[in-house]
Amino acid sequence: MIKKFHVLYVGQIELDNVGLNGTPANERRYSDERLREAFFTARDVAQHMDALGYDVLWTAEHHFQREGYEVFPNLIQLGLWLATQTKRLKFGCGFNVLPMWHPIRLAEDYAMADIVTDGRVIMGVGRGYHTREVESFGAPLLDAHANRELFEEQLELLLKCFNEPQFHHKGKRYEAPPPVDYRGYKLTDITMVPRPKHLPVEIWMPIASGKTIDMMAKNGFKAMVTLNGEKILDDVIRAYHEACAKHGREKKLGEDVIWGAGVCLADSKQEAMRKIEPAHDERYKWFAPFGFVRYADEQGRTWGTPGAPAKTPTLADGVAQKAWFCGPPAEVIDGIKSIEAKYPGLEHFMIHWAEGMGPKEFKEQLTWFAKDVMPAFRR
């Protein structure tokens, strides 16, 4: 039963001239002053969510985005600051892109944030998907095998930092510590200082490929699935559930999964769709070229696979796929409950902030959702 409510804010500034026929994504350029706005938008939205009783604000790590869609380069720093501006809201890293970090530095930064916020920063990790970002940091992305190999070794080292009082790691990319002399003895192990206060560390990942799902289940990671069509959502939730069982982690179907969807409230479905359509279309102008259209055709094939559509989706597509819920509160409640009913372990629902919607309107939506939708679940 859904009882925790999250928001995903990927870090867009307030974009101008949005919509399918608005400014082309690659032509957007903003000043440093404009790009800084997102940090204070995050603060204002976090304070608003805190007062309304939401549980977690998730943000996304990205770099070099002069286009203004995703401008937060360090989620742990951001979450640490936002925790000082709020009382109880938690801040999720969705996600720290491991190939752009040294895993020990990431582990240390997270441990400090965990200690000083008393657990209000939530760890998340991912492999990355922007070539401009990952390859510019000297890590592989175009070579998918090399990217996965690097990620998996980094993850192994990260977990040693969290879970072992002292450790030695020797892999293809990293050796920590190297066998060097230190104060009259040869190093054989090191201890990360500080280690997190809350152990074991709760780690979330986006569900991607089957190999990723198996690795997540093996390590006890939790899963985020957002803006997937109903069929794709069901496929990945069931695959994650089966993988957890295979590794001896019995869960209820949907347990330890955050399900995210687009939401727009209005007095009618038609009005809500008119209101959100430009923001929806702005999102997919930017994201569809990265392959982020996880909808299924009539035969159950994911869009973009052989024989299935490969196009930028319309809002009508998203509503039909139950990736977006538009209309008055009662209809949105019914839509969310139609998914909830399939998964007895599902406790987390996340609102995906459509990138083209301005902060003022989004905060109004959060207020309405908290007043007229959330009470239908928190009983």
RONU-83794 format. One record per residue (C-alpha): residue in three letters; residue number from 0; x, y, z. Coordinates in Angstrom, 2 decimals. Example, Ala and Ser with C-alpha at 12.3 -4.5 7.8 and 13.67 -1.06 7.14 Angstrom:
2
> kolmi | torza | px | py | pz
> ALA | 0 | 12.30 | -4.50 | 7.80 .
> SER | 1 | 13.67 | -1.06 | 7.14 .
***
This chain:
379
> kolmi | torza | px | py | pz
> MET | 0 | 0.00 | 0.00 | 0.00 .
> ILE | 1 | 1.39 | 3.39 | -0.99 .
> LYS | 2 | 2.23 | 5.49 | 2.05 .
> LYS | 3 | 5.35 | 7.49 | 1.16 .
> PHE | 4 | 5.39 | 10.32 | -1.36 .
> HIS | 5 | 8.45 | 11.50 | -3.27 .
> VAL | 6 | 9.21 | 14.17 | -5.88 .
> LEU | 7 | 11.85 | 14.00 | -8.62 .
> TYR | 8 | 13.37 | 17.35 | -9.58 .
> VAL | 9 | 16.14 | 16.76 | -12.11 .
> GLY | 10 | 17.41 | 20.33 | -11.72 .
> GLN | 11 | 15.91 | 22.33 | -14.58 .
> ILE | 12 | 15.76 | 26.10 | -14.47 .
> GLU | 13 | 12.52 | 27.84 | -15.43 .
> LEU | 14 | 12.69 | 27.33 | -19.18 .
> ASP | 15 | 11.22 | 29.80 | -21.65 .
> ASN | 16 | 9.34 | 29.17 | -24.90 .
> VAL | 17 | 8.58 | 25.55 | -24.00 .
> GLY | 18 | 6.69 | 22.96 | -26.01 .
> LEU | 19 | 7.05 | 20.93 | -29.15 .
> ASN | 20 | 7.39 | 24.03 | -31.33 .
> GLY | 21 | 9.35 | 26.04 | -28.77 .
> THR | 22 | 13.10 | 26.61 | -28.66 .
> PRO | 23 | 14.92 | 23.47 | -29.90 .
> ALA | 24 | 16.68 | 21.76 | -27.00 .
> ASN | 25 | 20.16 | 22.00 | -28.51 .
> GLU | 26 | 19.76 | 25.73 | -29.12 .
> ARG | 27 | 19.07 | 26.64 | -25.48 .
> ARG | 28 | 21.82 | 28.70 | -23.82 .
> TYR | 29 | 21.59 | 30.38 | -20.43 .
> SER | 30 | 23.81 | 32.70 | -18.42 .
> ASP | 31 | 25.56 | 31.66 | -15.22 .
> GLU | 32 | 23.08 | 33.80 | -13.30 .
> ARG | 33 | 20.11 | 31.93 | -14.76 .
> LEU | 34 | 21.70 | 28.51 | -14.23 .
> ARG | 35 | 22.20 | 29.28 | -10.52 .
> GLU | 36 | 18.44 | 29.71 | -10.08 .
> ALA | 37 | 17.88 | 25.96 | -9.82 .
> PHE | 38 | 19.60 | 25.76 | -6.43 .
> PHE | 39 | 17.20 | 28.24 | -4.88 .
> THR | 40 | 14.25 | 26.64 | -6.64 .
> ALA | 41 | 15.30 | 23.38 | -4.98 .
> ARG | 42 | 15.34 | 25.12 | -1.60 .
> ASP | 43 | 11.90 | 26.67 | -2.10 .
> VAL | 44 | 10.35 | 23.40 | -3.29 .
> ALA | 45 | 12.01 | 21.46 | -0.47 .
> GLN | 46 | 10.62 | 23.84 | 2.14 .
> HIS | 47 | 7.19 | 23.63 | 0.52 .
> MET | 48 | 7.31 | 19.81 | 0.50 .
> ASP | 49 | 8.50 | 19.78 | 4.11 .
> ALA | 50 | 5.49 | 21.81 | 5.23 .
> LEU | 51 | 3.06 | 19.65 | 3.21 .
> GLY | 52 | 4.24 | 16.29 | 4.58 .
> TYR | 53 | 6.09 | 14.81 | 1.61 .
> ASP | 54 | 8.86 | 12.33 | 2.38 .
> VAL | 55 | 11.76 | 12.68 | -0.08 .
> LEU | 56 | 12.97 | 15.12 | -2.73 .
> TRP | 57 | 15.15 | 13.37 | -5.31 .
> THR | 58 | 17.55 | 15.24 | -7.59 .
> ALA | 59 | 19.82 | 14.18 | -10.46 .
> GLU | 60 | 23.59 | 14.55 | -11.02 .
> HIS | 61 | 24.56 | 16.12 | -14.33 .
> HIS | 62 | 27.32 | 18.26 | -15.80 .
> PHE | 63 | 27.92 | 20.81 | -18.58 .
> GLN | 64 | 24.22 | 21.39 | -19.30 .
> ARG | 65 | 24.20 | 24.93 | -20.60 .
> GLU | 66 | 20.77 | 24.03 | -22.00 .
> GLY | 67 | 19.33 | 24.38 | -18.48 .
> TYR | 68 | 17.59 | 21.03 | -18.12 .
> GLU | 69 | 19.72 | 19.43 | -15.37 .
> VAL | 70 | 22.24 | 21.64 | -13.59 .
> PHE | 71 | 23.10 | 19.94 | -10.26 .
> PRO | 72 | 26.66 | 18.55 | -10.35 .
> ASN | 73 | 26.86 | 17.32 | -6.72 .
> LEU | 74 | 23.82 | 15.79 | -5.04 .
> ILE | 75 | 25.42 | 15.10 | -1.68 .
> GLN | 76 | 26.44 | 18.74 | -1.30 .
> LEU | 77 | 22.98 | 19.80 | -2.43 .
> GLY | 78 | 21.21 | 17.44 | -0.03 .
> LEU | 79 | 23.45 | 18.52 | 2.84 .
> TRP | 80 | 22.59 | 22.18 | 2.24 .
> LEU | 81 | 18.88 | 21.52 | 1.76 .
> ALA | 82 | 18.80 | 19.60 | 5.05 .
> THR | 83 | 19.90 | 22.82 | 6.79 .
> GLN | 84 | 16.98 | 24.66 | 5.15 .
> THR | 85 | 14.26 | 22.16 | 6.17 .
> LYS | 86 | 13.14 | 20.22 | 9.24 .
> ARG | 87 | 12.36 | 16.63 | 8.32 .
> LEU | 88 | 12.34 | 16.11 | 4.53 .
> LYS | 89 | 14.89 | 13.63 | 3.17 .
> PHE | 90 | 16.99 | 14.15 | 0.05 .
> GLY | 91 | 17.65 | 11.38 | -2.42 .
> CYS | 92 | 20.61 | 11.18 | -4.80 .
> GLY | 93 | 19.02 | 10.05 | -8.03 .
> PHE | 94 | 21.75 | 9.29 | -8.95 .
> ASN | 95 | 25.44 | 9.73 | -8.14 .
> VAL | 96 | 27.05 | 8.65 | -11.42 .
> LEU | 97 | 29.86 | 6.38 | -10.22 .
> PRO | 98 | 32.03 | 6.48 | -13.38 .
> MET | 99 | 32.50 | 10.22 | -12.78 .
> TRP | 100 | 33.71 | 9.72 | -9.19 .
> HIS | 101 | 36.51 | 8.07 | -7.28 .
> PRO | 102 | 34.42 | 5.66 | -5.19 .
> ILE | 103 | 36.31 | 6.34 | -1.96 .
> ARG | 104 | 35.71 | 10.10 | -2.25 .
> LEU | 105 | 32.04 | 9.47 | -2.91 .
> ALA | 106 | 31.84 | 7.14 | 0.10 .
> GLU | 107 | 33.53 | 9.72 | 2.35 .
> ASP | 108 | 31.28 | 12.56 | 1.17 .
> TYR | 109 | 28.17 | 10.46 | 1.72 .
> ALA | 110 | 29.30 | 9.32 | 5.18 .
> MET | 111 | 29.81 | 12.91 | 6.31 .
> ALA | 112 | 26.36 | 13.90 | 5.03 .
> ASP | 113 | 24.77 | 10.88 | 6.70 .
> ILE | 114 | 26.35 | 11.79 | 10.04 .
> VAL | 115 | 25.64 | 15.51 | 10.14 .
> THR | 116 | 22.07 | 15.24 | 8.78 .
> ASP | 117 | 21.31 | 12.12 | 10.88 .
> GLY | 118 | 20.37 | 10.06 | 7.84 .
> ARG | 119 | 18.44 | 12.60 | 5.78 .
> VAL | 120 | 20.56 | 12.11 | 2.63 .
> ILE | 121 | 19.73 | 8.91 | 0.73 .
> MET | 122 | 22.40 | 7.21 | -1.38 .
> GLY | 123 | 21.75 | 6.37 | -5.01 .
> VAL | 124 | 24.13 | 5.24 | -7.74 .
> GLY | 125 | 23.98 | 4.92 | -11.52 .
> ARG | 126 | 26.19 | 4.29 | -14.55 .
> GLY | 127 | 25.36 | 7.46 | -16.51 .
> TYR | 128 | 23.94 | 7.96 | -19.98 .
> HIS | 129 | 25.29 | 11.29 | -21.32 .
> THR | 130 | 28.42 | 10.82 | -23.44 .
> ARG | 131 | 29.25 | 14.52 | -23.03 .
> GLU | 132 | 29.38 | 14.04 | -19.26 .
> VAL | 133 | 30.89 | 10.60 | -18.66 .
> GLU | 134 | 33.46 | 10.61 | -21.47 .
> SER | 135 | 34.55 | 14.15 | -20.52 .
> PHE | 136 | 35.46 | 12.81 | -17.08 .
> GLY | 137 | 37.72 | 10.25 | -18.72 .
> ALA | 138 | 35.39 | 7.31 | -18.11 .
> PRO | 139 | 33.88 | 5.03 | -20.77 .
> LEU | 140 | 30.26 | 5.20 | -21.85 .
> LEU | 141 | 30.30 | 4.51 | -25.59 .
> ASP | 142 | 31.94 | 1.19 | -24.71 .
> ALA | 143 | 29.06 | -0.27 | -22.71 .
> HIS | 144 | 31.08 | -3.29 | -21.56 .
> ALA | 145 | 33.88 | -1.09 | -20.22 .
> ASN | 146 | 31.35 | 1.18 | -18.52 .
> ARG | 147 | 29.71 | -1.76 | -16.74 .
> GLU | 148 | 33.05 | -3.27 | -15.79 .
> LEU | 149 | 34.23 | 0.03 | -14.30 .
> PHE | 150 | 30.93 | 0.59 | -12.50 .
> GLU | 151 | 30.92 | -2.86 | -10.93 .
> GLU | 152 | 34.46 | -2.50 | -9.59 .
> GLN | 153 | 33.67 | 0.96 | -8.27 .
> LEU | 154 | 30.60 | -0.42 | -6.56 .
> GLU | 155 | 32.64 | -3.19 | -4.95 .
> LEU | 156 | 35.07 | -0.63 | -3.56 .
> LEU | 157 | 32.27 | 1.68 | -2.40 .
> LEU | 158 | 30.64 | -1.17 | -0.45 .
> LYS | 159 | 33.95 | -2.10 | 1.17 .
> CYS | 160 | 34.25 | 1.48 | 2.38 .
> PHE | 161 | 30.81 | 1.31 | 3.96 .
> ASN | 162 | 30.78 | -2.25 | 5.29 .
> GLU | 163 | 34.31 | -3.23 | 6.31 .
> PRO | 164 | 36.18 | -1.73 | 9.30 .
> GLN | 165 | 39.39 | -2.19 | 7.33 .
> PHE | 166 | 39.92 | -3.47 | 3.81 .
> HIS | 167 | 42.26 | -4.01 | 0.91 .
> HIS | 168 | 40.97 | -3.77 | -2.66 .
> LYS | 169 | 42.89 | -4.77 | -5.76 .
> GLY | 170 | 41.08 | -4.72 | -9.07 .
> LYS | 171 | 41.62 | -3.77 | -12.69 .
> ARG | 172 | 41.25 | -0.01 | -12.09 .
> TYR | 173 | 41.92 | 0.51 | -8.37 .
> GLU | 174 | 44.22 | -0.70 | -5.66 .
> ALA | 175 | 43.54 | 0.66 | -2.19 .
> PRO | 176 | 45.82 | 0.79 | -0.40 .
> PRO | 177 | 48.82 | 0.25 | -2.67 .
> PRO | 178 | 51.69 | -1.65 | -0.99 .
> VAL | 179 | 53.66 | 1.44 | 0.07 .
> ASP | 180 | 55.62 | 2.22 | 3.21 .
> TYR | 181 | 53.88 | 4.39 | 5.81 .
> ARG | 182 | 55.42 | 5.46 | 9.12 .
> GLY | 183 | 57.74 | 2.49 | 9.25 .
> TYR | 184 | 55.41 | -0.29 | 8.07 .
> LYS | 185 | 54.03 | -1.50 | 4.74 .
> LEU | 186 | 50.35 | -0.80 | 4.13 .
> THR | 187 | 48.10 | -3.84 | 3.83 .
> ASP | 188 | 44.71 | -2.31 | 4.63 .
> ILE | 189 | 42.95 | 1.01 | 5.20 .
> THR | 190 | 39.85 | 2.22 | 7.03 .
> MET | 191 | 37.52 | 4.82 | 5.60 .
> VAL | 192 | 37.08 | 7.69 | 8.05 .
> PRO | 193 | 34.36 | 8.49 | 8.76 .
> ARG | 194 | 32.06 | 5.59 | 8.02 .
> PRO | 195 | 28.31 | 6.28 | 7.79 .
> LYS | 196 | 26.27 | 6.39 | 10.98 .
> HIS | 197 | 23.41 | 4.37 | 9.50 .
> LEU | 198 | 24.52 | 0.89 | 8.41 .
> PRO | 199 | 23.93 | -0.94 | 6.20 .
> VAL | 200 | 23.66 | 2.00 | 3.82 .
> GLU | 201 | 20.35 | 2.10 | 1.94 .
> ILE | 202 | 21.28 | 2.30 | -1.75 .
> TRP | 203 | 18.89 | 2.94 | -4.64 .
> MET | 204 | 19.43 | 2.44 | -8.36 .
> PRO | 205 | 17.36 | 2.99 | -11.49 .
> ILE | 206 | 16.16 | -0.25 | -13.03 .
> ALA | 207 | 17.76 | -0.68 | -16.43 .
> SER | 208 | 18.89 | -3.95 | -18.02 .
> GLY | 209 | 18.40 | -7.50 | -16.79 .
> LYS | 210 | 22.06 | -7.68 | -15.74 .
> THR | 211 | 21.57 | -4.54 | -13.66 .
> ILE | 212 | 18.51 | -6.02 | -11.97 .
> ASP | 213 | 20.40 | -9.16 | -10.97 .
> MET | 214 | 23.30 | -7.14 | -9.59 .
> MET | 215 | 20.90 | -4.91 | -7.63 .
> ALA | 216 | 19.16 | -7.91 | -6.11 .
> LYS | 217 | 22.45 | -9.60 | -5.23 .
> ASN | 218 | 23.65 | -6.52 | -3.33 .
> GLY | 219 | 20.33 | -5.70 | -1.68 .
> PHE | 220 | 19.81 | -2.44 | -3.55 .
> LYS | 221 | 16.40 | -0.80 | -3.87 .
> ALA | 222 | 14.88 | 0.20 | -7.21 .
> MET | 223 | 13.44 | 3.31 | -8.84 .
> VAL | 224 | 11.22 | 3.10 | -11.92 .
> THR | 225 | 9.85 | 6.34 | -13.32 .
> LEU | 226 | 7.71 | 7.31 | -16.32 .
> ASN | 227 | 7.49 | 3.73 | -17.59 .
> GLY | 228 | 4.41 | 2.56 | -19.40 .
> GLU | 229 | 2.19 | 0.11 | -17.52 .
> LYS | 230 | 3.49 | -2.98 | -19.37 .
> ILE | 231 | 7.19 | -2.06 | -19.02 .
> LEU | 232 | 6.62 | -1.15 | -15.37 .
> ASP | 233 | 5.11 | -4.57 | -14.72 .
> ASP | 234 | 7.95 | -6.35 | -16.52 .
> VAL | 235 | 10.68 | -4.66 | -14.47 .
> ILE | 236 | 8.92 | -4.91 | -11.11 .
> ARG | 237 | 8.40 | -8.63 | -11.63 .
> ALA | 238 | 11.97 | -9.12 | -12.85 .
> TYR | 239 | 13.31 | -7.32 | -9.78 .
> HIS | 240 | 11.06 | -9.37 | -7.49 .
> GLU | 241 | 12.20 | -12.64 | -9.07 .
> ALA | 242 | 15.88 | -11.63 | -8.90 .
> CYS | 243 | 15.57 | -10.76 | -5.21 .
> ALA | 244 | 14.00 | -14.16 | -4.51 .
> LYS | 245 | 16.80 | -15.89 | -6.45 .
> HIS | 246 | 19.34 | -14.25 | -4.17 .
> GLY | 247 | 17.46 | -15.18 | -1.01 .
> ARG | 248 | 15.84 | -11.78 | -0.48 .
> GLU | 249 | 12.16 | -12.56 | -0.25 .
> LYS | 250 | 9.97 | -9.50 | -0.78 .
> LYS | 251 | 6.36 | -8.72 | -1.51 .
> LEU | 252 | 5.79 | -7.80 | -5.15 .
> GLY | 253 | 6.61 | -4.09 | -5.47 .
> GLU | 254 | 8.48 | -3.90 | -2.16 .
> ASP | 255 | 11.57 | -1.64 | -2.12 .
> VAL | 256 | 10.50 | -0.02 | -5.40 .
> ILE | 257 | 9.79 | 3.68 | -5.97 .
> TRP | 258 | 7.29 | 4.04 | -8.80 .
> GLY | 259 | 7.29 | 7.47 | -10.45 .
> ALA | 260 | 4.76 | 9.03 | -12.81 .
> GLY | 261 | 3.79 | 12.39 | -14.24 .
> VAL | 262 | 0.84 | 14.12 | -12.56 .
> CYS | 263 | -1.25 | 17.16 | -13.42 .
> LEU | 264 | -4.39 | 18.12 | -11.49 .
> ALA | 265 | -7.20 | 20.23 | -12.92 .
> ASP | 266 | -10.99 | 20.31 | -12.84 .
> SER | 267 | -11.16 | 18.01 | -15.88 .
> LYS | 268 | -8.90 | 15.60 | -17.70 .
> GLN | 269 | -8.98 | 17.80 | -20.80 .
> GLU | 270 | -7.97 | 20.91 | -18.87 .
> ALA | 271 | -5.13 | 19.05 | -17.12 .
> MET | 272 | -3.79 | 17.76 | -20.42 .
> ARG | 273 | -3.91 | 21.23 | -21.99 .
> LYS | 274 | -2.08 | 22.60 | -18.96 .
> ILE | 275 | 0.72 | 20.02 | -18.84 .
> GLU | 276 | 1.18 | 19.28 | -22.55 .
> PRO | 277 | 3.81 | 21.97 | -23.32 .
> ALA | 278 | 5.85 | 20.92 | -20.26 .
> HIS | 279 | 5.51 | 17.23 | -21.18 .
> ASP | 280 | 6.62 | 17.92 | -24.77 .
> GLU | 281 | 9.58 | 19.97 | -23.57 .
> ARG | 282 | 10.73 | 17.03 | -21.48 .
> TYR | 283 | 10.69 | 14.62 | -24.39 .
> LYS | 284 | 12.37 | 17.07 | -26.77 .
> TRP | 285 | 15.37 | 16.68 | -24.48 .
> PHE | 286 | 15.06 | 13.10 | -23.24 .
> ALA | 287 | 13.63 | 11.07 | -26.11 .
> PRO | 288 | 16.95 | 11.12 | -28.06 .
> PHE | 289 | 18.59 | 9.38 | -25.09 .
> GLY | 290 | 16.19 | 6.45 | -25.51 .
> PHE | 291 | 14.04 | 7.30 | -22.49 .
> VAL | 292 | 10.66 | 6.35 | -23.90 .
> ARG | 293 | 9.81 | 3.22 | -21.97 .
> TYR | 294 | 6.42 | 2.48 | -23.46 .
> ALA | 295 | 5.15 | -0.74 | -25.06 .
> ASP | 296 | 3.31 | -1.30 | -28.33 .
> GLU | 297 | 0.27 | -3.55 | -28.76 .
> GLN | 298 | 2.54 | -6.62 | -28.88 .
> GLY | 299 | 4.29 | -5.65 | -25.65 .
> ARG | 300 | 7.54 | -4.56 | -27.36 .
> THR | 301 | 9.42 | -1.60 | -25.92 .
> TRP | 302 | 9.36 | 1.44 | -28.18 .
> GLY | 303 | 12.54 | 1.67 | -30.21 .
> THR | 304 | 13.09 | -2.10 | -30.42 .
> PRO | 305 | 12.73 | -3.78 | -33.83 .
> GLY | 306 | 9.20 | -3.43 | -35.15 .
> ALA | 307 | 8.00 | -1.15 | -32.35 .
> PRO | 308 | 7.53 | 2.63 | -32.63 .
> ALA | 309 | 10.57 | 4.87 | -32.36 .
> LYS | 310 | 9.17 | 8.36 | -31.93 .
> THR | 311 | 8.76 | 11.20 | -29.49 .
> PRO | 312 | 5.66 | 10.37 | -27.43 .
> THR | 313 | 2.65 | 12.61 | -27.08 .
> LEU | 314 | 0.98 | 13.28 | -23.75 .
> ALA | 315 | -1.95 | 11.17 | -24.98 .
> ASP | 316 | 0.51 | 8.27 | -25.37 .
> GLY | 317 | 1.71 | 8.77 | -21.80 .
> VAL | 318 | -1.81 | 8.90 | -20.38 .
> ALA | 319 | -2.80 | 5.78 | -22.31 .
> GLN | 320 | 0.30 | 3.98 | -20.99 .
> LYS | 321 | -0.45 | 5.12 | -17.39 .
> ALA | 322 | 2.88 | 6.90 | -17.17 .
> TRP | 323 | 1.01 | 10.21 | -16.75 .
> PHE | 324 | -2.14 | 10.91 | -14.73 .
> CYS | 325 | -4.17 | 13.98 | -15.62 .
> GLY | 326 | -7.49 | 15.21 | -14.29 .
> PRO | 327 | -9.36 | 15.98 | -11.07 .
> PRO | 328 | -8.09 | 14.42 | -7.84 .
> ALA | 329 | -10.63 | 11.57 | -7.84 .
> GLU | 330 | -9.51 | 10.43 | -11.31 .
> VAL | 331 | -5.82 | 10.70 | -10.44 .
> ILE | 332 | -6.43 | 8.70 | -7.26 .
> ASP | 333 | -8.21 | 6.00 | -9.26 .
> GLY | 334 | -5.35 | 5.87 | -11.77 .
> ILE | 335 | -2.67 | 5.55 | -9.12 .
> LYS | 336 | -4.71 | 2.94 | -7.24 .
> SER | 337 | -5.11 | 0.89 | -10.44 .
> ILE | 338 | -1.33 | 0.40 | -10.41 .
> GLU | 339 | -1.03 | 0.08 | -6.64 .
> ALA | 340 | -3.55 | -2.79 | -6.65 .
> LYS | 341 | -1.18 | -4.99 | -8.65 .
> TYR | 342 | 1.70 | -4.77 | -6.20 .
> PRO | 343 | 1.01 | -5.62 | -2.53 .
> GLY | 344 | 4.48 | -4.45 | -1.45 .
> LEU | 345 | 4.43 | -1.07 | -3.23 .
> GLU | 346 | 4.82 | 1.73 | -0.66 .
> HIS | 347 | 6.46 | 4.56 | -2.62 .
> PHE | 348 | 4.96 | 6.88 | -5.23 .
> MET | 349 | 6.98 | 9.67 | -6.85 .
> ILE | 350 | 5.76 | 12.71 | -8.77 .
> HIS | 351 | 8.03 | 13.52 | -11.71 .
> TRP | 352 | 8.25 | 17.28 | -12.15 .
> ALA | 353 | 7.79 | 17.86 | -15.89 .
> GLU | 354 | 10.79 | 19.90 | -17.01 .
> GLY | 355 | 8.79 | 22.59 | -18.77 .
> MET | 356 | 6.51 | 23.48 | -15.82 .
> GLY | 357 | 7.52 | 26.55 | -13.82 .
> PRO | 358 | 8.19 | 26.40 | -10.06 .
> LYS | 359 | 5.14 | 28.47 | -9.06 .
> GLU | 360 | 2.74 | 26.19 | -10.90 .
> PHE | 361 | 4.51 | 23.06 | -9.67 .
> LYS | 362 | 4.25 | 24.16 | -6.05 .
> GLU | 363 | 0.53 | 24.77 | -6.61 .
> GLN | 364 | 0.26 | 21.23 | -7.94 .
> LEU | 365 | 2.11 | 19.86 | -4.89 .
> THR | 366 | -0.27 | 21.71 | -2.58 .
> TRP | 367 | -3.35 | 20.35 | -4.34 .
> PHE | 368 | -1.92 | 16.82 | -4.46 .
> ALA | 369 | -1.11 | 16.89 | -0.74 .
> LYS | 370 | -4.57 | 18.18 | 0.13 .
> ASP | 371 | -6.77 | 16.03 | -2.10 .
> VAL | 372 | -4.75 | 12.98 | -3.25 .
> MET | 373 | -2.35 | 11.95 | -0.50 .
> PRO | 374 | -5.10 | 11.48 | 2.15 .
> ALA | 375 | -6.66 | 8.74 | -0.01 .
> PHE | 376 | -3.54 | 6.64 | 0.62 .
> ARG | 377 | -2.41 | 7.66 | 4.10 .
> ARG | 378 | -5.22 | 6.06 | 6.09 .
***
